[in-house]
Amino acid sequence: MAMDKKYNRQKSKPQWQLPKGVSHGLWDYTQSDFIAEDYDEYFSYTHLFELDQGIVLDTLKQFGQPGELVADLGCGTGRALEPVCQAGYRGLAIDLSWPMLEIVQQKAKQQNLDIYCLRANLVELGILADNSVNHCICLFSTLGMISGSENRQMCVNHIARILKPGGRFILHIHNYWYNLYDPGGPRWLFGNWFRSLYRSTVERGDRHFSYRGVPNMFLHVFRYQEIKKMLSRAGLTIEKTVGLHPQRQKPLSHPWLLRDLRANGWIFVIRHR
């Protein structure tokens, strides 16, 4: 797939030119060569990657079979698709970032992995046919990077539409209430709740912060019932919930105890109702 190098330098855009659901911070992040080139090394210490990859492989072992197509929505540099395709599955790497997808292609060529790359906005996946993907994954809180609840719902609706019967969708999100334990977190929770009451552009869970040199990065953090309702509207239901330990390197101990308050976030295994 030929890739337009000039796209990497198209960073500053007026709001009306940004793709649907994409903030200025996310746009700059996805178009950065440096972010993509440094991605694997920067996150090499992150234990969450080992945990979510294990859940993905275990789920595919239980519900899938080699040769099936696994779509990674917001794939980054393909770190989750690598072990999946090494296990004999075909991969569909979807991301808004050309620099990230170029690295995915390099990995696929070097390891002879069956991965096809698609540059697309996760809110606008109409290019993909109904029932065209066996399984989907959306990890590292990618869903939370989409601005606007309607846009996040559109993304989930597309996932439900493209997922074949019997397939599974594996999702990771951050927990809204875990901010109670962060320095300044309780103050942010109150301020965010208060602003959401009188500002139509602010939703409960919307955060803006500087991230890896990118100012005004956007992330939405979820309440458990919020994500459950969003999935339900798309005809999806949570089959398995893995609450995450504060350091995210292992599942939360005693997950039945104050699940909504103690979990750093959740990894879900999801199916059609």
KACOR-V256670 format. One record per residue. N is the residue number from 1. RES is the residue in one small letter. PHI is phi in degrees with one decimal (999 if undefined). PSI is psi in degrees with one decimal (NA if undefined). BURIAL is # if it has 9 or more other ideal C-beta (glycine too) atoms within 8 Angstrom, else .. Layout:
N;RES;PHI;PSI;BURIAL, N;RES;PHI;PSI;BURIAL
This chain:
1;m;999;124.0;., 2;a;-75.1;141.0;., 3;m;-126.0;136.7;., 4;d;-85.3;107.3;., 5;k;-62.7;-28.9;., 6;k;-62.6;-24.7;., 7;y;-62.1;-26.9;#, 8;n;-63.8;-23.8;#, 9;r;-100.9;4.1;., 10;q;-89.9;77.3;., 11;k;-96.7;-62.5;., 12;s;-75.1;121.2;., 13;k;-136.1;145.7;#, 14;p;-66.9;157.0;., 15;q;-55.0;-39.9;., 16;w;-68.9;-15.7;., 17;q;-93.8;-9.1;., 18;l;-74.4;146.5;#, 19;p;-59.5;155.1;#, 20;k;-59.5;129.3;#, 21;g;81.7;3.5;#, 22;v;-105.8;122.0;#, 23;s;-81.5;167.5;#, 24;h;-59.9;-42.6;#, 25;g;-62.9;-43.8;#, 26;l;-65.8;-37.5;#, 27;w;-60.8;-48.2;#, 28;d;-62.5;-38.8;#, 29;y;-62.2;-46.7;#, 30;t;-72.7;-22.7;#, 31;q;-95.5;5.3;#, 32;s;-88.3;123.7;#, 33;d;-64.6;-41.4;., 34;f;-62.7;-44.6;., 35;i;-57.5;-44.6;#, 36;a;-67.8;-45.3;#, 37;e;-66.4;-30.1;., 38;d;-97.1;-2.1;., 39;y;-59.3;-53.6;#, 40;d;-63.6;-41.9;#, 41;e;-68.7;-40.2;., 42;y;-61.6;-37.9;., 43;f;-102.5;15.6;#, 44;s;-63.5;-21.9;., 45;y;-88.4;-8.5;., 46;t;-76.8;109.7;., 47;h;-68.7;-22.3;#, 48;l;-57.7;-33.8;#, 49;f;-63.4;-39.5;#, 50;e;-67.2;-39.7;., 51;l;-67.2;-49.2;#, 52;d;-70.2;-33.6;#, 53;q;-63.2;-39.0;#, 54;g;-63.3;-41.1;., 55;i;-65.7;-40.8;#, 56;v;-61.0;-49.6;#, 57;l;-65.6;-39.1;#, 58;d;-64.8;-39.6;., 59;t;-66.4;-43.0;#, 60;l;-65.9;-36.5;#, 61;k;-63.0;-33.8;., 62;q;-83.1;-38.9;., 63;f;-117.0;-8.0;., 64;g;-119.7;-174.7;#, 65;q;-152.3;147.6;., 66;p;-51.8;144.4;., 67;g;99.2;-18.3;., 68;e;-75.1;159.7;#, 69;l;-95.6;125.8;#, 70;v;-115.0;121.0;#, 71;a;-97.4;129.0;#, 72;d;-107.5;108.5;#, 73;l;-90.8;115.8;#, 74;g;77.9;52.5;#, 75;c;-71.9;-17.9;#, 76;g;60.2;-130.7;#, 77;t;-89.6;12.7;#, 78;g;83.0;20.5;#, 79;r;-63.8;-31.3;#, 80;a;-82.9;-29.7;#, 81;l;-75.6;-27.1;#, 82;e;-53.6;-58.8;#, 83;p;-65.9;-29.6;#, 84;v;-64.2;-46.6;#, 85;c;-75.2;-29.3;#, 86;q;-64.6;-24.7;., 87;a;-84.9;2.0;#, 88;g;104.8;4.0;., 89;y;-88.9;159.6;#, 90;r;-92.4;145.3;#, 91;g;-117.5;141.8;#, 92;l;-119.4;106.2;#, 93;a;-92.9;114.8;#, 94;i;-116.7;126.2;#, 95;d;-158.1;159.1;#, 96;l;-85.3;-9.6;#, 97;s;-100.5;117.1;#, 98;w;-63.1;-46.1;#, 99;p;-56.8;-39.9;#, 100;m;-63.9;-45.9;#, 101;l;-66.4;-31.5;#, 102;e;-62.0;-40.0;#, 103;i;-67.8;-38.7;#, 104;v;-58.5;-44.4;#, 105;q;-62.8;-40.3;#, 106;q;-62.2;-43.8;., 107;k;-63.5;-43.0;#, 108;a;-62.8;-39.9;#, 109;k;-69.1;-43.9;., 110;q;-64.8;-35.9;., 111;q;-103.9;2.3;#, 112;n;56.8;49.7;., 113;l;-97.7;145.0;#, 114;d;-87.2;83.6;., 115;i;-128.6;127.9;#, 116;y;-106.7;135.3;., 117;c;-101.9;137.2;#, 118;l;-134.0;118.2;., 119;r;-84.6;118.1;#, 120;a;-158.7;153.9;#, 121;n;-84.2;130.4;#, 122;l;-66.1;-17.3;#, 123;v;-80.3;-20.5;#, 124;e;-125.1;76.1;#, 125;l;-107.7;28.3;#, 126;g;-61.8;-17.9;., 127;i;-66.2;-22.4;., 128;l;-89.8;134.5;#, 129;a;-75.6;158.4;., 130;d;-59.8;143.5;., 131;n;51.9;41.7;#, 132;s;-104.0;-7.4;., 133;v;-127.1;135.2;#, 134;n;-73.6;-42.4;#, 135;h;-145.2;153.1;#, 136;c;-127.7;147.6;#, 137;i;-132.4;144.1;#, 138;c;-144.7;97.1;#, 139;l;-112.0;176.5;#, 140;f;54.6;39.7;#, 141;s;57.8;31.1;#, 142;t;-61.4;-39.2;#, 143;l;-58.9;-35.6;#, 144;g;-70.9;-13.1;#, 145;m;-80.2;-7.5;#, 146;i;-85.1;126.5;#, 147;s;-82.3;132.6;#, 148;g;94.7;127.6;., 149;s;-63.1;-35.7;., 150;e;-64.6;-38.1;., 151;n;-70.1;-39.9;#, 152;r;-63.7;-38.1;#, 153;q;-65.0;-38.4;#, 154;m;-62.2;-40.4;#, 155;c;-61.6;-47.8;#, 156;v;-63.8;-38.5;#, 157;n;-60.9;-41.4;#, 158;h;-63.0;-41.7;#, 159;i;-60.7;-45.2;#, 160;a;-62.1;-35.3;#, 161;r;-71.0;-41.2;., 162;i;-84.3;-14.9;#, 163;l;-76.0;129.7;#, 164;k;-74.1;153.0;., 165;p;-55.2;135.5;., 166;g;88.2;-8.7;., 167;g;-79.4;166.4;#, 168;r;-123.8;149.2;#, 169;f;-119.7;122.5;#, 170;i;-110.3;123.5;#, 171;l;-131.0;139.5;#, 172;h;-120.2;135.4;#, 173;i;-139.7;163.3;#, 174;h;-93.7;153.1;#, 175;n;-93.0;123.2;#, 176;y;-54.6;-46.1;#, 177;w;-75.7;-13.0;#, 178;y;-67.7;-14.5;#, 179;n;-64.3;-14.6;#, 180;l;-58.6;-26.0;#, 181;y;-98.3;-7.0;., 182;d;-86.6;148.5;., 183;p;-58.8;124.6;., 184;g;80.7;-2.0;., 185;g;-64.5;-48.9;#, 186;p;-57.6;-39.0;., 187;r;-64.1;-41.6;., 188;w;-64.3;-41.9;#, 189;l;-57.3;-46.3;#, 190;f;-66.2;-45.1;., 191;g;-64.6;-40.5;., 192;n;-64.7;-44.0;#, 193;w;-61.3;-45.2;#, 194;f;-64.8;-44.6;., 195;r;-65.5;-33.1;#, 196;s;-67.2;-18.2;#, 197;l;-75.9;-30.7;., 198;y;-125.1;-0.9;., 199;r;-119.1;115.6;., 200;s;-67.1;-19.5;., 201;t;-86.1;-3.9;., 202;v;-114.5;128.9;., 203;e;-114.0;152.2;., 204;r;-59.6;123.8;., 205;g;104.6;-6.3;#, 206;d;-79.0;125.0;#, 207;r;-124.1;145.7;#, 208;h;-128.7;134.4;., 209;f;-161.9;164.4;., 210;s;-84.5;138.4;., 211;y;-145.7;115.9;., 212;r;52.2;42.0;., 213;g;85.1;-2.0;., 214;v;-98.7;115.9;#, 215;p;-76.5;155.0;., 216;n;59.1;38.7;#, 217;m;-68.2;143.9;#, 218;f;-109.5;138.8;#, 219;l;-149.0;131.1;#, 220;h;-99.4;129.2;#, 221;v;-107.6;141.2;#, 222;f;-105.7;149.5;#, 223;r;-89.6;150.1;#, 224;y;-59.4;-46.9;#, 225;q;-66.6;-28.9;., 226;e;-63.5;-49.4;#, 227;i;-70.4;-34.1;#, 228;k;-62.2;-43.0;#, 229;k;-67.9;-39.2;., 230;m;-61.6;-44.7;#, 231;l;-65.7;-40.6;#, 232;s;-62.1;-39.8;#, 233;r;-60.6;-27.8;#, 234;a;-90.4;1.5;#, 235;g;83.8;21.4;., 236;l;-111.9;151.3;#, 237;t;-135.5;145.4;#, 238;i;-76.8;122.0;#, 239;e;-95.4;-34.1;., 240;k;-146.7;136.2;., 241;t;-120.2;126.0;#, 242;v;-114.7;105.3;#, 243;g;-73.9;141.3;#, 244;l;-98.8;136.1;#, 245;h;-59.0;153.0;#, 246;p;-50.5;-35.9;., 247;q;-87.8;-2.5;., 248;r;63.7;17.1;#, 249;q;-93.9;-8.2;., 250;k;-158.5;165.6;., 251;p;-64.7;153.5;#, 252;l;-67.1;133.9;#, 253;s;-74.7;145.6;., 254;h;49.1;58.9;., 255;p;-62.4;-18.9;#, 256;w;-73.5;-14.4;., 257;l;-92.2;108.8;., 258;l;49.0;48.7;., 259;r;-51.6;-45.6;#, 260;d;-69.4;-20.7;#, 261;l;-99.6;-30.0;., 262;r;-92.5;-27.3;#, 263;a;-73.4;135.3;#, 264;n;-64.1;-35.0;#, 265;g;-175.5;-167.7;#, 266;w;-139.3;149.2;#, 267;i;-114.3;126.5;#, 268;f;-112.7;143.2;#, 269;v;-106.1;124.2;#, 270;i;-126.4;145.8;#, 271;r;-138.5;167.6;#, 272;h;-66.0;145.5;#, 273;r;-65.3;NA;.
